[in-house]
Amino acid sequence: MIATVTCNPALDILVRPRQFRPGEINRYGAGMCQPGGKGINVSLLLHSLGVETKALALAGGFTGREIARLLEERGCPGDFVWLPQGDSRINLKICPPGGEETQLNGEGPQIPEEAVERLERKLSALGPGDGAVLAGSLPASLPQDLYARLMKPLVRKGVEVAVDTTGEALLAALPCRPFLVKPNLEELEELFSVKLTGLPEIKEQARELQRLGARNVVVSLGAGGALLLEEGGRSLFCHGVRGQAVSTVGAGDSLVAGFLYGWQLHGTLEGGLRWGMAAGAATAFSPGIATGEQVKALFPQVGNPQPL
């Protein structure tokens, strides 16, 4: 079982206007509504790949109910903590043809302490052999060390925990020794206030995450591939898969799901990296989160990772 945690889920609305001109009326055809949030995205793809998973989330209002309905529609198990007031956020993704993708992301509702405690009780059901993914931004009402708080009892019980977040929330979680962290290049640069221009520099900065506590680090580079630093000291680079990108929304989350699937399937981190690349690319080439079938069809195009 791999449980995912999304503290700030969203109803993602994807629109594709014929053109996008700020300050003017821009028309588009039918929009696409999807259950959003990094942990939810991970569970959606894990479920499609045949991995036992459950999407835990803090949700509220009519948007929260719609997120739960869309998740159920796809057959993905969910277990939400319902908030006493407030609506889950709406994220608007604007993807004009051939243009740069624009995202308008909401902040999310207020989260009371009692809701966090209920989330902790749900996580307490996990034990040795299980996994957890703590992913995404934290609402402003929650402290930045929340993921560290959630991790500590899980790690003590032998649960393998992956963390996919940024900034202070990530730094606070590192001393808890997460099994995996997955920043992208921009997040890594922002975390350490540096500009990284080549793989050696990226590798060295990723090593800093390991020195701070991360066991394994994957740095996603979009179409440029991904870099893996294993806790045993080996570093591997995997080239990206060629194809026509439709939307980058959820590609990084899909990489995490694919990595965990490949790690379970092959029992190696290298296998995880290859499946992660296939999953991230499959979603980038799709209008939404890819299906397991799409990931499996793309996997043969992923090259073998090379030592770096």
Summary of the structure (lengths in Angstrom):
residues: 308
radius of gyration: 18.4
end to end distance: 32.6
largest distance: 55.3
contacts: 1087
relative contact order: 0.13
helix: 40%
strand: 22%
